[in-house]
Amino acid sequence: MTDDAALAAEIATAAGELLLTVRAAEADALSGRELGRRGDHDANVLILEMLAEHRPGDAVLSEESADDPARVDAERVWIIDPLDGSKEYGMLGHTDWAVHVALWEAGRGLTAGAVAQPGLGAVYSTDEAPVVERRPLGEGRPRIVVSGSRPPEFAGAVARAVGADVVRMGSAGAKAMAVLRGEVDAYVHAGGQWEWDSAAPVAVAQAAGLFCARIDGSELEYNRPHPYLPDLVICRPDWAPTLMAAVAEHATAPTDSPRVAMARAYIRSLISHDASHVRLAADAWRVENGQRTGDTGAEIRHRLEHGPEYRPLRRVRNLTFHEWGNNVVARFLLEIDTGSGAHTTVSITEHFDIPAGEIRSILAIIEPLSEE
């Protein structure tokens, strides 16, 4: 095992053990979402400490840390997801969550990585990726695994075209490793991911000889200025031509740009009250109709999830985006409950400033439209 691959496996193992300890100690005291956040935070601290000790000169891109744009020019960048599948981690009995640790090197791409699945007691690395004896194609129906919460709209059509069954599961790492173990034949995702979601799973899958690509067949690229990487396919190589032809036929919807995806995640949280996937800078601020409604990213996130002003929000419709430079403007209609089954509709314009991988500011204008 190379030194970097060994370190990736060591870090993923240590973070996985910590997550099991946190889960056992805090499951009764914290809600599922709070437990996921505690695990994310604690595992991130441990991983950063281990990287600082063993690879002090390397850059880091982590889901749970502010993005430093200087990493784009670094020679070596560790791409980590301390807890992939935090929702499933917060649901006792679920094993479909993982720890991702990957190394990207300039001019070489992904060179080392490890995926730990602590709930299964398993760690997979680029130097020890198992070679699985797969059943011949044609013996039984193939299986395609997709996101449990955000399956691709075209998943059913692709499955019918290739005669496959669709299976749902949490965690990109868990799904990718299910392909590696031969439990499913492909993992297909579209509709939004980040580099840390797929870097380690792709590194390990490629080391095991699996086919990995974007849904349009292009190469998966990492350490980009914007770490948004919205889609991927991981599958057994002998099935790739058939599967990719079906994906090309049925995956017709365009994908969001990185900045639009970040704005869309924020708008979704208005209704879901779950801001886990909203990328906000630590010093982010928000102004609504001239009044300051948030002075930090943490405050904005807390209000999205717990603020009473967001509870009556019912539905977003007629959503459009306009993007230029670092700016995204979203315009939409918002239905708000007013009690006794009635609601009012307002017109919203939200201007997002997104200079890098996080939302820096939000300017909102809310105008009455009609009462129904």
KOLVO-541919 format. One line per 2 residues: number of its first residue (from 1); their letters; for each residue x, y, z of C-alpha. Coordinates in steps of 0.2 Angstrom, whole numbers. Example, Ala and Ser with C-alpha at 12.3 -4.5 7.8 and 13.67 -1.06 7.14 Angstrom:
BEGIN
1 = AS = 62,-22,39  68,-5,36
END
This chain:
BEGIN
1 = MT = 0,0,0  7,17,-4
3 = DD = 10,30,10  -5,41,4
5 = AA = -17,26,2  -12,20,19
7 = LA = -15,37,27  -32,38,18
9 = AE = -37,21,25  -30,25,42
11 = IA = -39,42,43  -56,35,36
13 = TA = -55,21,49  -51,32,64
15 = AG = -66,44,59  -77,29,57
17 = EL = -73,23,74  -76,40,81
19 = LL = -93,41,72  -98,25,80
21 = TV = -94,31,97  -103,47,95
23 = RA = -118,38,88  -119,26,103
25 = AE = -116,40,116  -128,54,108
27 = AD = -142,44,100  -154,46,114
29 = AL = -150,65,117  -150,71,100
31 = SG = -162,71,85  -157,63,69
33 = RE = -152,79,61  -143,85,76
35 = LG = -134,69,78  -129,70,60
37 = RR = -122,87,62  -112,82,78
39 = GD = -105,67,69  -100,78,54
41 = HD = -92,91,65  -82,79,76
43 = AN = -76,68,62  -71,84,52
45 = VL = -60,90,67  -52,73,68
47 = IL = -48,72,50  -41,89,49
49 = EM = -30,86,64  -23,70,56
51 = LA = -20,78,40  -11,93,48
53 = EH = 0,81,58  5,69,43
55 = RP = 3,80,28  5,98,34
57 = GD = 9,105,17  -6,99,8
59 = AV = -22,108,5  -39,102,10
61 = LS = -56,103,3  -69,97,16
63 = EE = -88,98,16  -88,104,34
65 = SA = -75,118,32  -74,135,23
67 = DD = -67,133,5  -50,141,2
69 = PA = -48,146,-16  -29,144,-15
71 = RV = -32,125,-16  -35,127,-34
73 = DA = -16,131,-37  -10,118,-25
75 = ER = 0,102,-30  -9,91,-18
77 = VW = -27,92,-11  -36,81,1
79 = II = -55,80,-3  -65,74,12
81 = DP = -82,71,17  -82,67,36
83 = LD = -99,59,36  -107,55,19
85 = GS = -126,51,23  -128,61,38
87 = KE = -147,58,37  -145,39,37
89 = YG = -132,41,51  -145,49,62
91 = ML = -157,34,59  -152,20,70
93 = GH = -150,3,62  -145,11,45
95 = TD = -128,6,39  -128,16,22
97 = WA = -117,30,28  -98,32,25
99 = VH = -82,42,27  -73,48,12
101 = VA = -55,53,11  -47,56,-6
103 = LW = -31,64,-13  -30,74,-29
105 = EA = -13,78,-37  -10,91,-50
107 = GR = -8,83,-67  -13,66,-61
109 = GL = -30,68,-54  -36,56,-40
111 = TA = -21,46,-34  -26,39,-17
113 = GA = -42,36,-7  -52,27,5
115 = VA = -70,24,9  -75,18,27
117 = QP = -92,10,30  -91,9,49
119 = GL = -109,1,50  -102,-13,40
121 = GA = -85,-14,48  -77,-11,31
123 = VY = -64,0,24  -60,0,5
125 = ST = -44,9,-2  -36,12,-18
127 = DE = -22,0,-15  -33,-14,-8
129 = AP = -49,-12,-19  -56,-30,-20
131 = VV = -59,-38,-37  -76,-46,-37
133 = ER = -81,-61,-47  -97,-55,-55
135 = RP = -111,-65,-62  -112,-65,-81
137 = LG = -123,-52,-89  -140,-60,-93
139 = EG = -141,-71,-77  -155,-62,-68
141 = RP = -160,-44,-69  -147,-30,-67
143 = RI = -149,-18,-52  -146,0,-53
145 = VV = -144,9,-36  -150,28,-34
147 = SG = -151,41,-21  -165,37,-8
149 = SR = -170,55,-7  -166,62,-24
151 = PP = -166,49,-37  -164,54,-55
153 = EF = -180,58,-64  -174,47,-79
155 = AG = -170,32,-67  -186,23,-71
157 = AV = -185,25,-90  -166,20,-90
159 = AR = -171,4,-80  -185,-1,-91
161 = AV = -173,2,-106  -160,-10,-100
163 = GA = -172,-22,-91  -165,-18,-73
165 = DV = -173,-15,-56  -170,1,-46
167 = VR = -164,0,-28  -163,16,-17
169 = MG = -150,19,-4  -141,33,6
171 = SA = -123,39,4  -114,40,-12
173 = GA = -100,30,-4  -112,16,1
175 = KA = -119,15,-16  -102,15,-25
177 = MA = -96,2,-13  -112,-9,-16
179 = VL = -106,-9,-35  -89,-13,-30
181 = RG = -95,-28,-20  -106,-34,-34
183 = EV = -122,-32,-24  -128,-20,-38
185 = DA = -123,-17,-56  -123,2,-57
187 = YV = -124,18,-47  -132,32,-57
189 = HA = -134,50,-50  -140,66,-57
191 = GG = -147,82,-49  -133,88,-38
193 = QW = -117,82,-29  -101,90,-23
195 = EW = -83,84,-26  -82,77,-8
197 = DS = -97,66,-12  -89,57,-25
199 = AA = -70,59,-25  -65,45,-13
201 = PV = -79,33,-20  -73,36,-38
203 = AV = -55,34,-33  -58,17,-25
205 = AQ = -70,11,-39  -57,16,-53
207 = AA = -44,6,-43  -55,-9,-44
209 = GL = -58,-7,-62  -75,0,-62
211 = FC = -82,12,-76  -84,30,-69
213 = AR = -89,45,-79  -102,60,-79
215 = ID = -119,55,-86  -114,63,-103
217 = GS = -99,51,-103  -86,65,-100
219 = EL = -72,63,-87  -75,67,-68
221 = EY = -64,81,-64  -59,87,-47
223 = NR = -51,102,-38  -61,114,-49
225 = PH = -64,132,-43  -82,127,-40
227 = PY = -83,110,-31  -100,106,-38
229 = LP = -100,90,-48  -119,86,-51
231 = DL = -119,69,-58  -110,52,-61
233 = VI = -111,34,-66  -101,20,-58
235 = CR = -104,3,-66  -97,-14,-70
237 = PD = -86,-11,-86  -94,-24,-96
239 = WA = -111,-16,-94  -105,2,-97
241 = PT = -109,4,-116  -127,-3,-114
243 = LM = -131,8,-98  -123,24,-105
245 = AA = -133,22,-121  -149,22,-111
247 = VA = -143,36,-100  -139,47,-116
249 = EH = -157,43,-123  -167,47,-107
251 = AT = -156,60,-97  -162,75,-107
253 = AP = -164,88,-93  -150,101,-92
255 = TD = -140,101,-75  -139,117,-65
257 = SP = -123,127,-65  -113,127,-48
259 = RV = -120,144,-43  -138,141,-48
261 = AM = -137,124,-39  -132,133,-23
263 = AR = -146,146,-25  -158,132,-28
265 = AY = -153,123,-12  -156,138,-2
267 = IR = -173,140,-10  -178,122,-6
269 = SL = -173,125,12  -187,138,13
271 = IS = -200,125,12  -190,109,19
273 = HD = -183,119,34  -167,108,31
275 = AS = -152,119,27  -140,105,28
277 = HV = -135,106,10  -135,125,9
279 = RL = -117,132,7  -116,148,17
281 = AA = -99,157,20  -96,160,39
283 = DA = -98,179,37  -113,177,25
285 = WR = -127,190,27  -145,193,22
287 = VE = -155,208,19  -174,207,16
289 = NG = -183,223,10  -169,234,18
291 = QR = -169,225,35  -154,214,40
293 = TG = -161,196,44  -144,187,46
295 = DT = -126,192,50  -117,175,49
297 = GA = -120,159,39  -124,150,55
299 = EI = -138,163,60  -145,162,42
301 = RH = -145,143,43  -153,143,61
303 = RL = -167,154,55  -171,144,40
305 = EH = -173,128,51  -180,136,66
307 = GP = -187,153,63  -206,155,65
309 = EY = -206,166,50  -202,152,39
311 = RP = -215,139,46  -230,146,36
313 = LR = -221,144,19  -230,132,9
315 = RV = -224,131,-9  -212,139,-22
317 = RN = -218,140,-40  -213,149,-56
319 = LT = -195,148,-51  -182,155,-63
321 = FH = -164,159,-62  -153,172,-71
323 = EW = -134,171,-69  -120,182,-73
325 = GN = -102,182,-66  -103,179,-47
327 = NV = -122,183,-46  -137,173,-47
329 = VA = -155,181,-46  -169,170,-42
331 = RF = -187,175,-45  -202,165,-39
333 = LL = -219,165,-31  -221,160,-14
335 = EI = -237,153,-6  -239,157,13
337 = DT = -252,150,25  -263,163,33
339 = GS = -273,151,44  -290,142,42
341 = GA = -285,134,26  -281,151,17
343 = HT = -265,157,10  -258,172,1
345 = TV = -245,173,-13  -230,185,-14
347 = SI = -217,188,-27  -199,185,-22
349 = TE = -183,191,-29  -167,185,-21
351 = HF = -150,191,-27  -136,179,-22
353 = DI = -117,184,-22  -107,168,-24
355 = PA = -89,172,-28  -82,154,-24
357 = GE = -90,139,-17  -101,147,-4
359 = IR = -115,160,-4  -108,176,3
361 = SI = -123,187,3  -142,187,-1
363 = LA = -153,202,-5  -171,198,-5
365 = II = -186,209,-11  -203,203,-6
367 = EP = -218,211,-14  -237,207,-11
369 = LS = -245,199,-26  -262,193,-22
371 = EE = -273,185,-9  -283,169,-13
END
